[in-house]
Amino acid sequence: MAKSSKEPIYKITFLNKGKVYEVFAKQVYSSDLFGFIEIEDFIFGERSKVVVDPGEEKLKAEFQDVKRSFIPMQAIIRIDEVEKEGISKIESGDNIAPFPTLISPQGSTGEN
């Protein structure tokens, strides 16, 4: 199966302020800033559509003047290469747990 010559589109799902963001972009790569993923060339639906999604409009406004976004690797849930862009959205992160942190053993006070 031959791969098409058109530019790839990526769907990036990540946590931001306790919510799950799903955005589409043309470029995603590891950043020179250690521990970050860079996202460039965000893709949003055309304004000429008759039906406008308010969630996507909110995201479009949030990223309107953003040239490049640096997302911490631990915030990334998933990155997919897709055939075409979809609708960007923000969902509640109620069923997503944060990355585990170091927890001291129960009963340990750290004193000797």
Buried (B, 14 or more C-beta within 10 A) or exposed (E): EEEEEEEEBBBBBBBBEEBBBBBBBBBBEEBEEEEBBBBEBBBBBEEEEEEEBEEBBEBBEBBEEEEEBEBBEEBBEEBEEEEEBBEBBBEEBEEEEEEEEEEEEEEEEEEE
